[in-house]
Amino acid sequence: MRILLVHRNFPGQFRYLAPALIKAGHKVGVLTWDGNRNPQPLPTALYAHEAAPPRGLGAGFAHYAGFGAAAARTAQALSQRGDAPDVVLGSINWGETLFLREVWPGARLLLYAELYYAPRGLDVGFDPEFGRADDEKAFSVVARQGHQALMMAQADAALSPTEFQADTFPACFRDKITIIHDGIDTARLVPNPSASVTLPDGPTLRAGDEVLTFINRNLEPYRGYHSFMRALPAVMRARPRAQVVIVGGDDVSYGARPGDGKTWKDIFLDEVRGQIDLSRVHFTGKVPYATFIGLMQVTRVHCYLTVPFVLSWSMLEAMSAGALVVGSRTAPVEELITDGENGWLADFFDTEDLADTLIESLTRWRELAPLRTAARAHIVENYDLHSICLPRLIAFVEDRL
């Protein structure tokens, strides 16, 4: 089949699926934004779109419709030279497939349904420290649902990586969604008792050392960075030999930026700066993937926190590598971690509870080995890339003709 993958930041969630489809004998092309700086090894068509951040209720739909129109114009150029896919699979996030049905009415239209925005009950207003849900905010979120609803109405089928994420969609769309995770390479993300990582600022950490890790793409409240930093003083007092490794950039992936030109990283570091031993706290910025794997193999405890939102690959990868994960007691995490069985859960807002759970995990790490084993087994049995997820993903695409 001729398959077109549409994603503003390709490869994104299609990083494993694209080569697997080629290996299965399909012809795969990519339609992506011309501002995408990721390497593009596959045949790629670019669309150009520049737009100011949306303001006002209708501006949000216009913003995403602009991405859709730009993608459709590039698709029209492809169609005029005789290129027509059998299947289009695109992300729901940016409106890129909004008008592709008009260009290729005979193609099957599939969506990667990552999350459906909600004015209440998910991320909006979850943490009142960063804004409460009110009617005006609800109006803006409902308006932002517009492109998602229209895309889902057009789609022949959709896939979502977790039950939690699929269940954010309205009941009228839920039957279209098949739950298939992107997949975790459990053959690469394995426990390694000989692992070591040398950090940029000098220390070399080895499996068995007292290491506490916290990793986000960017350090921000959506992923509980503030909660983690506020727990650190008590953790570091109780565990005077612990080394803390904090991985992530200074930008924002989700939510609003802080004011006054500051970063969330510095705001919450400054809040506890006088209460922690900074010689044992290592901010690495973003790291190569091989370094990330090494950290998950040496860490004694890995902390993963999130508001009710998209679940990060990193948590599943940590579990696959045999890390003991202390996660937030929020719905996306609870889908994978059962407290006391394959990890531990702590209250997202209760700094004392989080600190106590981290301290106990660092202290009892040897006797908690069964939780680490169970965590890896859960990922291998349910989310393995090659034996479970890729075969299901390929079948999802192939079965739609």
N, C-alpha and C positions, 0 to 999 in steps of 0.2 A: 504494500500500500504506500501511497504518497501521504506523508504525515507532516503537518506544519505545526511547530511548537511556537506559541506566541507568549512572550514574557519580556517585560520592560527591562529586567535585569538578568536576562538569560545568562547562565543556565538555571540559577535559582533552584527551585524544587525539582527541576528536570535534569539535574547534573548526572544522576545515575540512569534515568530512564532513557535519555536521548541515545547514548551509545548502546544500550541494551536493545532498543528498537532497531538500530542499524544492524547489530549482530543477528537479530531475528530475521533479517532479510528485507527490511522496509527502507524506503527512501525517505530520509528525514531532512527537513529544512527548518530554518529559524526566521521568525519575524520579531525584531527587537528595536528598541529606541536607539537613535543615533548617539545618544549620550551615554550609552552603556559601555563601560570601560573594561569589562571582562573579556578575556580572549574568546574568539569565536572560531573554533576549528571546523564547524559545519557550514554548509552553504547558507548564507545569511542575507536577508533583505532588511534594510533599515528604514524606519520612518522617522521623520523630523517633527518635533513638537516642542515648542517653548510656550509656557503659559505662566502668568503670575499666580501666586497662591490664591485659592478661591476665597472670596469674601461675600457674605450674604447667602441666603438659603438657596437660591437658584444657581449661584456661581459654582457650587460644588459639582452639580451635574454637568454644567457647561465645561468645567475643567476636565472631567473624565471623558465626556463626550468628545472633547478635543483630541484626546489620545486615541479614542476609537476612530475618529474621522481620519486622523493622520495615518493610522495603521491601515485603514480601508483604502486610502489613496495609493499607498504602496502596493496593497493587494490588487488594486485595479491594474496597476502597471504590470504586475506579474501575470494577471489573467490575460491581458492583451497580447502577451508574448506566448500564451499557450500553457502557462503553468497553473494547474488547478489541483489542490490537494483532495484526497479522499476523506481525510480526517483533519480537523483543526482542534488542537488542544491548547487552551490558553488560561492564564491566571485571571481570577475574577477581580483582582485588586484595582486595576487602572483603567478599566473600560475598553481595553484594546480589541475585544471581539464584538463590540456593540453593533458594528455595521458589516461584519464579515459575511453574515448570512446573505446580505444583498449582493455581495460580490460573487460568492460561491454558494448558491442556493442548494446545490447537490451534495455539498460536503456535510459530513456528520460533525456537529459542533459539541465539543466536550469542554468542561471547565474544571479547573483546579479550584475548588471552593474552600478557601482557607479559613474565612471567618465572615460572618454577617454582622455588620455593625448593629449595636443596640443602645438605645438611650438610657437604659437602666439594666442592671443585673450582670453586666460584664465589666469591662474596664472603666467605663465612664462613671465617675463618682464613687468608684470602689474605695479609693483612698482619699478621704475628705481633706487631708492635708494639702492636696493639689487640686482642689476644686470639687465642689459638691454638684450632684446632679440637680438641675432645675429645669423649668419648662423651656427656657431659651436654649439651653444646651440640648435638651431633648429634641427641639425643633431642628436644630442643625444636624444632629445625628440621623434623624429620620430622613431629612433631605439628602443626606449622604448615602442612604440606602438605595437611592433611585437607580444608579447605574448597575448596582448589584442585582436588584430585583429584575430589571429588564434583561440583563444577561442570563440570569437563571431561567426566566420565562422562555428565552429563545433556545436554550441549551437542550440537546437531546439527552445528555446525562452529565453527571459531575462526580468528582471524587474528592474526598476530604481525608486528612491524615489521622484524625482521632474522632472518637465518639463525641467528645466535648465540642470540638469545632464543628462537626456536622450538625449537632443539635442547636447551634446558634441560628440556623436557618429556619425560616417559617415553615410550618407544617405543610403548606401547599407545595413547597419545594423539596421537602425532606426525602420523599420517595425517589427523587432523581439521584440521590447521593449514595455512592458506594464508599465505604470506609477502607482505605488502603494507605498505609503509611509509606513515606518516601523510601524508608529502609535504612538500616544501620549495618555497616560493614563489620560484622562481628568477628570476621576472620582477621581483620586488622586491629580492631579495638578489643584487645585481649589483655587479661592481667599479665603483668611481667614483673616478677620479684627481683629482677636484675636491672630494672629501669632506673635511669638517672636523667636529670635535667639541670643544665647550667643556666642560671638566669642572667639576663643582661647586666645586672649590677653585681654579679660575682659569685654568689653562693651556688654550690652544686647540691641539689636535693636528690635523695635516693629513696627507693621504696623501703618503707620501714621507718623513715624519718617522720617526725611529727609535723605534718604539712596540712594546712587548711586552705582550700582553694575556693575561689568565687570567680565565675566567668560569665561575661555578657559580651555581645557584639559592641555595645556602648554602655557605659556605666550610668544608669538612670533609674528613676523611681519605678517605672513599669516593671522592671525586673528586680525590684526590692533592694537596690544598692543602698538606699538610706537605712533600711531595716538592718542589713548586714553590718554596716559601719557602726550603727548605734549599739549593736551587740558586741562589737569587738573589744571594747575596754574590759568588760567582765571576762570574756574568753581569754584575753591575753594575761590578765591578772591571775586567773586560775591555772593557766597553762604557760608558764614562763619560758618554756623551750619551743613553743610552737612557732613555726614559720608560716606566714600568711601570704598567699600569692593571689593577687587580684588582676585579672586579665580583662581588658576591654578598652575601647576608645573613649575619647572625651566628647564625642558628638552625641546626637540624639537619634535613635531609631524610631521611637514611638513617643507620642505625647508632645508636650510643649517644652521649649527651651527655657532655662531660667533667665531672668533679666540681668541687666547691668554687665553683659558680656562675660558672665561667669559660666563655669561648667558645673554640672551636677557632681562630678567627681570632686572638685575642689570644695564645693559648698559643704558636703557631708564629711569630707576629710577634715576640713577646718573645724567642724563641729566637735570632733573628738581628738583633734591633734594633740592636745595636752594630756590626754588620758591613755595613750597607747605608745608602745615602744616602736618608733618608726624604723629602727634598724632591723626589725623582724617583719615589717610589712613591705611587700614588693609589688609595686605597680608596674606591670610589664608593657602596657599598651596592648595593641593587637599583636598576636604571635602567629608564626607559621603553623599549619595544621599538625605537622610532626611534633612540634613543641607542645601543642595542646594535648595530643595523645600521650606524650611522655608525662605531662602533669597529671592526667587522669590515672596513669599507672603508678605514680609515686604518692599521690595524695592519700592521706589517712582519712580525711573527711572532705566531701565536696558539698558546698551549700548552693542550692538552686531555689530562687524565689521568683514568683511572678504573680501579677494580678490576673484575674480571669481573662485570658488572652491566648494567642497562639503559643503552643508549647514549643520550646526550643529543642532543636536536635541535640544540643550539648548535654542535656540531662540524660537522654537515652544513651548517648555515646559514653557518658561517664559510667552509667550502670553496666554497659557492655564491657568496659575496661576493668570492671570489678571494684569501682569506687563505692564507698559507703556514702549515699546521698542523704543529706538532710534537706527536705523540700518544704515549701510552704503548703499549708493546709488550704489549698485552693483547688477548684474543680479540675483544671487541666493536669495538675500534678497528681491528684488523688486517683485519676484514671489509671496511672501506672504504678504508683507507690502505695502499698498497703502498710500502714504504720506498724512497725515492729516485725514485719515479715520480710520485706525486701528493701527496707530503708526506714527513715524516721521522718515524721512530719512535725512542723512547728507552726504556731500562729504567725501569720504575716505581720500583724500589728503589735504583737506582744514581744517586746525586746527581751524581757527577762526569760520568757519561755524559749525563744530562739537561742539565747546565750546558754541557757542550761542544757538544751538539747545538743548544741555543738560541743560544750564542755564534756558532757557524758559520752558523746560519741568519740571524742579524741581520747578520753581516759580509758574507755572499755573497748578499744578498737580490736584487740586480739579476740576477745570473747564474742565480738559481734561479726566475726568472719562469716557465719552462716547467712547473715543478711546480705553481705557482698556477693556470696555465691548465688543466693536466690535472685538478686538483682540481675546478675548476668544471665542466669537461666531464663528469667522472664523475657529479656530482650531477645535472646537466641531463639526461644520457642515461639515468639509472637511478632518480632520485628526484624528478623534476619533479612538482609538485603537480597542475597542470591537465592535462598531456598524458599522464601515466602513472599516478600514484597515485589520484587521485580517480576516473577511469573504472574502475579495477580495484576500488576500494573499493565503488563503487556497484553494479558487477556482482556483487561478492561478496554484498551484501545482497539484490539482486534475484533472483539465481540460486538462492536458498535456498527458494523456494516451488515 
